[in-house]
Amino acid sequence: MHHRGAASSLLSSVKRARDLFRTGRCTYATSANPNHVRIVEVGPRDGLQNEKAIIPPQLKAELVTRLGRAGLKNIESGSFVSPKWVPQMAGTAEVLTSMERLEGNHYPVLVPNVKGLDMLLSLLSEHPPSPSSEPLTDEIAVFTAATDAFSLANTNCTIAESLERLQDVTGQALSQGLRVRGYVSVVAVCPYTGKVDPLRVKAITRALLDMGCYEVSLGDTVGAGTPAAITELLTTVMGDDRGVPPSKLAVHFHDTYGTSLINIFLALSMGIRTIDAAVGGLGGCPYSPGATGNVATEDVLYALRDSGHEVDGNLDAVAEVGAWISAQLGRPNASRAGKALLARKERQRDGGAAESVTAKL
């Protein structure tokens, strides 16, 4: 009975999302191809910032380079935060100046305050692009949270204080020709206060858009969002009263309870076309005990196969990167699809070798 009830709840959530789309209350994101899904690869920043060991900038730069060569177009490459608070993000300037940058790709960096922005702008002025090269980056990301408790734990300020700080950051960044993307953490469940009010998420999302963010990523930081909760969240955020269009939204799911892919397809059914993911399922959150990594990029790419959507990224190549970085970090590869694909390749290689030996005999 328990499993039947859970299945019924999921089907109800999916039906509700589809009904919203069909009645016109949700629309496809505006793009040349309405079925194109944009992946924002957050492994080199959000994925690495919770690692216990300090990671050399050269390794982070190589990760960004490999992800670009694997066909990913939007790769979050670091963060200009104090190394005192996030030591794993030290050396972002070195990462940006040594990694390979491919034409047409975006390599956003997280900037939490004006001091961090000043560091980035100084670096950009020291390394101006040549006529034949790409800029170090053309985009920053800013972040806040959906509860004061989480915001205080994460950045030692309330939501209101956070938004006031970010107003200065976004204004200066936009004046320098940089794109600005926003994040809202703990949009479904806060580890300190429990269930989050979707109306609060909507108000914060709207505030970030009003200050100039071109897109806001809604983060289920704890990874506890159920399909019903995510449907309620997105329905509210995109609701009629100053509703946010899906073209301005992204979703960022951690996979603590294994619901990320279900929630991603719900978001797609409601018109959202930008998905955050991390190669190898890298990630976690130091302020959310028990939260596991981000949904794995390989798992998203595999799930989107034959779904009617188009997506950038070579699945086999991304799986290789996931296995490589997991080995470099000395941690298990958290991507189910990545591990399965690589195991199948290994079996095929072993089978080919066995056939070759038999032929010689």
N, C-alpha and C positions, 0 to 999 in steps of 0.2 A: 504493500500500500504506500509505503514511503516513497519508493521509486516512481510509482505511478503519479503521486501527487507532485513530485519534482518535475516530471516530464510535462504534466499538465500546466504547471506554472510557467515553464519555459515556452511552451507553445503559445500560451496566452500573451506572453511578452512579445514574441515574434509577430503574432497576429496584430497586436496593438501597433507595433512599429510600422508594419506594412500598411495598415489602415490609415495611419497618419500621412504616410507618403502618398497613398493613392488619392486621398481627399485634398491634396495640395497644401496641407499644413507644413509639410517638409518637402524640400525640393533638392534636386541634385546640385552639387557644387558646380559653379560656373567654370568651365574649362573647355579646351578644344575637343577633348574626348571625355564625355561625362562618365565613362566607365574606367577612366584611368585613376588608379590609387597611388597616391604619393607616399612613399616611405621616408620618414625622418629617422635615420640611424643614430641612436643616442649612446651606442656602446662606448666610444672613446671618452665621453664625458660622464653621463649619468651612470653608465655601466661600470666605469672604473673608480668612481669617487668613493665607493664603499669598500674597496679592497683594503685589506689590512697592511699589506706590504707597500712600500713606496715603489712606484713604477717609473723607470727611467724615461725621460722625454723621447729618447730614440725609439723605444718600443711603442710608445703611443703614436709617434709619427708614422712608424711602419704600419701600425694598425689602420690608421686613416688612409694611407696609401693603398694598402691591400683592399680595403673596402671600396675605394674609388675604382680600382681596377676590376673589382667584381661587379661593377655596373651600378652601384648605388650612387644617387645624385645629390642627396642631402645628408651630410655627415657632421654631426655635432662634434667639434674637434677639441674642446677644452673649456676652461673656465678661468676668468680673471678674478679669482677670490684670494683671500689671504691664505698662504700656505699654513699659517698657524691653525686655521679652522679646518681646512681641507687639504692636507699635505699631498694627497694623491694628485691634485690638480696643479702642483708646482711645475714650472717649466712650460706652460702653455705657449709663451712667446717662442721658445725654441721649437716646439711642435709645429707652430704655424710657419716658421721660417725654413724648416727642414723637410716637411712632408711634401708629397707630390700633389699638385693642384691641377685638376683637369678642367678644361674649358666647359663652361655651362653648368658646372657643379657649384653647390653652395656649402660652405664650411662654417656654420654659425658657432659662436662661442658664448658661453653664459657670462653675463655681467651683472652682478648683484647691486652695484651702487656706483656713484659718480667716480669714486677713486678707481674702481676697476675699469670704468670706461676711459678715464684719463690714461691709464696704462696701455689700453688697447690703441687709443688714438695716437699716442706717442710712438708705439711700435709701427703703426701704419704709416706715419710720417717719415719714419726712418727707412722704411722699405716700400717706397712707392712702386706701383706696377709699371713695367715698361710697355711699349706698344704691343709687344708680342707675348706678354705674360699676364696672368690673372692676379687680382689683388689678394693679399693674404686672407682676407675674409670680407664679405659684403653684408654680413648680418650678425646681429646679437640676439640673445634671448634674455628675458627678464622673468623673474618669478615671484609669486606670492602664494598665499595659502587660503583655504576656505574657512579656517578657524583661527581665532586668536591664539589658542593654546599651542597649535602646531607652529604658527608664525613666530611666537615668542621662543619656542624651543629651537627653531631653525635659524632665525635671524635676529632674535632678541628685540623684536618690535611687534606691535599690533598690526592688524591688516590695514587699518587707516594710515598708520605711520609708514608701512611698507609702500602703499600706493602713492603716498606723498613723495617718498624717495624716488620711486620709479618714474614719476612724472618728469623729474629733472633728467633722469637717465635717458628716457625715450626722446624727450625734446632735443637734447644735445646730439644724440645718435642720429636722429632723423635730419637734423640740420647739417650733419656731416655726410649725408647720403647713404647711411646704413639702414637696412631693413631691420625691423624689430618684431620679434615673436614673443608671445607671452605664455607663461605657464601658471596654472593654478593647481596646487597640490591638495591632496586629501579631499577630493570632490565627492566621494561617496561615504567613506568612513574615516574618522579621525582616531588615531590610537589613544588620544587623551579624552575626547569628549563623545565618541560614538558616532551615530548616524548624523550626517551633515544635511542641512536644509538646502534643497536644490535652488530655492529662490535666492539664497545668499551666493551660491555659485554663479547664478545668472547675473546678479548685480556686480560681482567682482569681474566677471568676464566682460561685461559691458564697459566697466571702468577702464580695463586694459585696452579694449578696442577704441574707446573714446580718446585715449591719450596717444594713439597712433600705432598700436600693434596691428600688423596685417592679419594675424591669426592668433588664436589662443588654444593651447593644448590643455585638455582637461585630464588631470592625473589621478588615477585611482592608486595612490601611493601605497596603501596598505594591501591592495590586491584583494579586497574583500567584497567588491561590488558584484552583486548577483545580477542576472539578466533583468529581473524586475526592477531592481534599484537603478540600473543604468538606463533603462527605458524611461523611468520616472524622471531621472536627472536630465536626459537629453530632451524629453518632451517639454520640461519646464524651461530649460535654457533657450530652446528654440520656439517657445510659446508666443502667442499673439502679441502680448503687451511688451513692446520693445524687444521682440524675440531676436536672437542672434541667428543669422542664416548659416546653414551647414558649411558653406564655402569659407566661413571664417573660423571654423572649429577643427580641432584635431583631437584624437583620443590617445591616452598614454596609460596602458594597463600593465600593472605588475601581476605576476601569475601565481600568487601565493596559494589560492584555492583552485587553480586550474580552470578558471572561467574566462581567461583573456580572449581566446579565439571566439567563443560564443558572443562575448560582449563586442568584439570587433565586428562581427557580421551583423549584429544588431545596429551598430553605429552606421555601417555601410547601408543597411536597409533604410536608414533615416536620412541618407543623403551625404553623410560625412565621407570625405575622400582623402583624408590625411591620417596616417597611422604612425605613431612612434613605436620603435622596436629596437632591440639591442642584440647584436650578433652573439650567438652562444648563450642567450638568456642572461647576459651579464647584468649585474646591478643589485639593488637592495636599498635600504634607507637607514642611516644611522639613528634617525629620530623616530623610526617606526619599527620597534622590536618584532622580529618574526617575519617581516616582509621579505619575500624572495625577490629574485631579479625581474627585469622587464620581460615581457613576452619576447620570445626569440625571433629574430628577423627571419631565420630559416623556416620556422614553423608558420609564420605569416605568409611567406612566399609560397610554401607548399600548399597551404590551405586555399590560397587564392587561385591556384591552378584550376582550369576548367570551370571557373565560377562566373565567367562572363566579364571579368575585370582584367584590365591590363596593368602591369606593375613593372617598374624598373628593377634591375638586379638579376644576376645569373645565379640561380639557386645552387647549383653544384659548386660554383666558385665561392659563394657566401658560406656554404657549409664547410669548405676547406679553411676559410678564414676563422670560422667559429672553433674548429678543432685546433687550429694553430694557436689562437690567443688563449684558449682554455689551457693548453699544455704549457704555454709560457707563464701563465699565472699559477700553475700547479693546482688547478681546480677542475672538477668534473664539468664536462660540456652539458649544459642544461637544455640544449635543443634536442627534442625528440626526433624531429625530421632530419636534422643535421646528422645525428648519430646513425639513424637508419640508413640514410643515403650513403654515408661513408662505409658502413658495414657491408652494404650491398656491393659497393665498388670493390671492397676488399675480397669478398667472396668470389666476385667475377675474376679478379686478378689471380686468386688462388686456383680457381677452376681452370683458367687459361694456362697457368703454369703446369698443372697436373696433366692437361691434355697434351701439352708440349712434350713432357717427359714420356708419356705413354706412346706418343708417335715415334719418338726416338727408339724406344724399346722394340 
